[in-house]
Amino acid sequence: MKALSKIILLCTTLFLLASCGEDRTHEYLEMTQDNQWTFSKMREVYLWRNTLKKPERTAFFGTASKFFTSLLNKQDKTSFFSDSTSAGTYGLTFTVMRDPIGERPSKVYALVLNVTPGSPADKAGIERGTWIESAGGKSFTMSSYSHLQKGGSTTIVTAAADYDDETEKYFWATTDTIELAQSNNVAAPAVLLDTTYTSGSKSVGYIFFNNFNGTDFIEHTQELMLSLAAEEIEAIILDLRYCSNGTIENAVSLASTFVDTEKFNTPFCPLVDIDGNVDTTYNYLPQTTSLSDKRLYMLTGKQTAGVVELFTASLCAARSVYDAVTLGATTKGNNVITTEYRSPYGFSINPATSFLALPDSTVLPSTGLTPYHAVNELERVPRIYPLGDEQEFLLYNTLYLIENGDIPL
């Protein structure tokens, strides 16, 4: 309805502008002021602003979201638009794969890896390790699965992978049907799990991060670091495999806990423009609690992105290979930062504004960061263990490495 109204206004305005020889430009500007604001802001802050061309006059009558999208550079995979109608998500982090059992080679399943607390998926009782056959009556392909990410209320069909002791093989058991409420925006907590383990003779701290967001992030993580320091742990595992967003300020604060005092007030991250010029530099900050003497293990995955990739790369650069070890899968390769700008028209634009760079101003690779130890967390699919379980494949390999100095063959 909103788009139709704009089309009617467009036709009317064009007629008025052409009639009577009277200058009615002010009416055109008034009716397109939302998109005029967006274009002005993009020319001011957008990373690729030097190649930004002014759209055709009629384009300014489009919806705010479509107009914003039309301005994006082909290289831009990060910028996004948001308003009160944004659908949010069902709260599922998942991967899709062809039948790992082999009963139906052409069938594509979604395997749930993580569930956001308080989300529709969480309220429906879905857990890590759940296999999903379809959503809303639609199956998945290796490139088509957005109907499991967001949308209206829907029905999903799950399948259970059971093990037959006699044949020593997995098989697909009875399916189940689960109702999912409409996707929404849930403020997910930054830390989903923190605990300690004993690996051989060593005490190990473990923190699973969901994101680096929140105004209470710094206070909360400082309390966690103080607690770990009091327990005299010898190594720390930061599980970042599904951590895909956050603020630089929060990343700097957390990273500063793990570097020597000589690094304080030296560059953690320069933000650079399209020509490689430094816009802003964030420095490591003095901390009341230091864990720089603890060996650090960072678990990464395909969803590890943006500021979290920067956090990982910067700590690897600031510490020796022996003292900062990465395990898991190559990260996403999101090497830009977005900034939110709230319009006076009830929506926000979040354009890419700078490249993320290491202290020497080298931009993070768009191909992602390769971990020192490549470990496929889905090695033992179709069964995966809960996050934090010592039998969970990636955590198991990390604890083994801490105890024995290498990962199992």
N, C-alpha and C positions, 0 to 999 in steps of 0.2 A: 504494500500500500504506500509506503514511504517513497519507494522508487518510482511508482506511478505518479505520485504527486509532483515529484521533481521533474518528470517528463512533461507534465502538463504546464508546470511553471516555466520550463525551458521554452516550450512552443510559444507560450504567451509572451515571455520576455523577448524572444527573437522578433515576434511580431511588433511589439511595442518599440523596440530599438530601431526597427526599420520604418516605423510609421511617423508621419508628420514631420520628419526631419528633426525631431527633438532629441536632445542627448539625455537618455535615460540610463546611463551607465551606473548611476548610483543604485538603481533598482536591481540591476544585475549583480552588483557587488553585495548588496544586502541579502539576496537570495542564495548566494554562494559563499557566504562569509566563513562557514565552517571549513570548506575545502581551501579557501584562500588562506586561512590561518595555517592549515597543514602544509601547504606549499611553501609559505613564508618560513615556517619553522624548519622544514627539510632543507631549504636553501641555506639556512644558517648553521645547522648542526650535523647533517647527514654525512657519513663517511665518504660516500661517492658523490658529494654535492657538486664537484667540478664537472661532472658529466650529466647532471640533472637538467633536463630540458623542460621548458614550460609546456604544459599540456594544451591541447586545443581548447578553445573557449567553452565549447559544449561539455567537455569532460568535467568541468567544475560543478555540473549539475548532478553528477553521480553520487551514490551513497558515500558516506565518509570512509567506510572500510574499503570499498572498491577503489576509490580515488587514491587512498594511501597506498594500496597494493600496486596500483598502476605506476607509481613513482619509483618502485624499488629496482635496483640494479640487478642484472641477471646473476651476478656472483653472490648476491645477498640471500642467504638461507636462514637468517636470524631475526631480522626486524619483524615486529608484529603489531597488530592493532587490538585494542581492547575497549569494551564498553559494558554497560549494564546487561547487555544481551549475550555477552560471551558465554559460551556453553560450559566452560570448565571441562572436567574429565570425569570418568567413572572411577579414577584412582588406581588404575592398574599399570604396573610396569611389566611388560611381557615380551617374549620373543616368539616368532613363528617359525615352524620347521615342518618338513615332510615327515610322515609317520615314522618315528624313531624305532618302532617295534618291527615294522615291515609287513604288517597284515594288510595295510591299504597304502601302497607306495605313492599313489597320487594324492592322497588326502593330506591337507595341511592343517596342523593343530597350532593353537596358541598355548604357550606354557607360561603361567603366571610366575614372575620372579619376585615381585614385591607389591604390597598393597598399602596405600596411603591410609593412615588412621583417620576414622571419621568420614571416609568417602563412601559413595554408594556401594562400591565393591566390598568394603570392609563391613558395612552394615548388613550386607547380604551373606556374610560369612565366608567369602572367598579368601583363600590363603595361598601363600607361596607353594608352588608345586601342583596347583590345580591345572588340569588339562581342559581346554575349551575347544569344542568342535565347531560351534557356530554362535552367532549373536543376531538376534532379530530375524531368525530364519535364514540368514545368509552365512555361507561358509567363508573360509579365508583362502587367499592365495598368498604367494610369497611377497606380493607387492600391494595387496588390497586387504586392509585390516582396520581401517579408520573407524568402522562401525563398532569396534571394541574399545575405542578411545574416548569417544564422546557422542552425545545424542540424547534423544528422549528416553523415557522408560522403555525397557526392552527385556527380552528373555534370552538367557544364554543356556546352551546345552553343554554339560561337562562330561568328561569320560575319565574313568579310573584305570590306571595301568597296574594290573595285579601280576604277581609272580607265581608261576606254577612250579612247585618243588620237584614234581616228577619229571617234567620236560626240561626244567631249568631254563625256562623262557618266560618273558613277559607276554601278557595278552590284554586286549582291551575288554574291560568288564562293563557292567551295566551303566548306562548313561543317566544323568540326573538333569533336572530343569530348575534353573534359579532365576528369580525375578530381580532385575536391577532397576533402581530408581533413576530418574533423569540425572544426567551428569551435572555437576556443579563445581563451584570454586571452593576448595577446602584449603585452609591455611595449614599445610603440613608441618609438623614439628621438624626442627633441624636434625635432632639426634633421636634415632629410633631405638637404639640399644647401646648400653655400655656395661661392660663386665670385665672380669679378670680371669686368667687361666694360669695353670701351672704347666709349663712345658719342660719336662725333665726336671732340672733343678732351678729353672728360671721362672720368674713371675712376669706375666705378660698382660698388659692392658689392651682392651679392645673397645673401639667406638665405631658404631655404624652411623654414617652421616647420610641423611636424606637430601639435605640442601645446606647452603651457607646463608640462609635468609633469617630475618627476624630482628627486631630491635633489642631483643634479650639474648641474642646469639653470643655476644662477647661475654656478658656476665655469666651465662650458663656454661660456656666452654671453659672459662677461667676457673669456675668452681670444679669442673671435671678434672682439669689439669692439676689443681691443688690437691684433689682427692688422690689422683694417681701418684703424685709426688710423695704424699704421705704414706702410701702403701709400698714405697720403695720398689717399684717395678723396674725391670731391667730392659724391657722392650715395649714398644707401643705399636699396635696395629690400627691404622685408620682405614676403615672400609668405605671407599668412595665409588664403588662400582656402578651405583645407580644415582649418584649425586651429579646433577646437571645444571644447577644454577645457584646464584648467590651474589652477594655484593663484594666488591673489592675490599671495602673497609673491614668486613668480617674475615675475609681470607687473610688479610695482612695481620690482623690481631692473632688469629690462630697460628699462622706460620711463625710469627715472632717468638712464640713459646719454644720453638724447636731449633733456634739458631743461637750461636754464641753471642755474647754481649758486644763483641767487636763488629757485628753486623748491624747493630741498632743504628738507626738514622742513615743507613745506606740503602740504595735502591732495591725494592722488592719487585716493582713492576713499573716500567714506563708505558704510557699509552701513546701510541704513535698514529699519525695521520696517513693518508694514502701515499704521500710522498716520503714517508719515513721520518718525518719531523716529530719530535717529542712534544706532545700537548701537555701532559701532566705526569708527574712521577710520584708513586707511592713508596714510602720508605718503611723498612722494618721498624717496629716501635718497642721501646723499653717495656718489659713485663715484670710483674712482681713474682711470677712463678716461671721457672725455667726447667725445661726437660731436654735441653740440648745435649745432655750426656747420655740420653737413652737412644738405643738403636730404633730407627723408625721404619716401619713397613707400611706401604700405601698400596691398597688393592684397587685396581682400576678395571673399567669395562667399557663397552661400546657406548654406554649412556653417560660416562664421565665427560663433562663438557665445560667449555667456557672458563669462568673464573676458577673452577675446580681443577681444570687442566693446568692453568697458570700456577695455582697453589702447588701442585705436584712437581711441575718442572722447575719452579723457583727454589723449592726445598732441595731438589736433587742437585741444583747448581750451587746452592749455598753449603751443602754438606758433602762429604765424600761418598763414593759409591757404596762403600762398606757401611756407612751410617744412615743412608737413606735408600731403601730398596723398594722397587716397584714390582708387583706381581699381578697377573691377570691378563686382560686383553687390551689391544690398542684402543686408545680413547677416540672420541667422536671427531675431533679436529675442528672445533668451533673456536676460532681465534679472534673473535671480535666481541666487543662489549656493547650492549644496548643501554639506552638511557630513556627513562619514562618522562614524557612531557604531557601534562594534563591540559586539555583544551578547555575553553569556557563554554563548550557546547556538549558536555556530558560524555566525552570519550577521551581516551589517551592514545598517543602514538608512542611506539617504543622502537625508534630507529637505531641501527648500528651507528655508533659515533666514533669509535677508535679501534685500532688493532691492539691486542694484548701482546706484550713483549717481555722478554727476559731482561735482567739488569743491564746487559750490554746492548739493549735496544733491538735484539734479534726477535722478529715476530714469531710467535708460536706457529708451528707447521699446520697447515690446513688438512694434512693427512693424518693428524693425531699423534699421540705420544706412544711409542712402543715400550712396554714394560721390560725390565731387565730379565725377569723370569716370565715366560709366556705360559699361562695356566688357563685351560678352558674349564670354566666352572660347570659346564654342562657335560663334562667328560663321562659322567655316570648316568646320564639320562637313559631311561625315562624317570628315574627316581632322583630327586634332589632333596636335600635336608633343609630344615629351617635355618634362617640366618642366625648366626651365633652358635649353632650346634657344632661341636668339635669334629663331627663327621662330615660337615658341609665341605665340599671338595676344595674350594679355594682357601678357606680357613684352615682346613686340615694340612694342606701343603705349606701354608705359611708357618704354622706351629712346628711342623716337621723341620722346616728350614731354620727356624730359630734354635731348635734343639740340636740339630745335626750339621748345620752349616751348608746344606744343599737340599734340593727338593727330591722326592722319590723318583726313581726311574720309571 
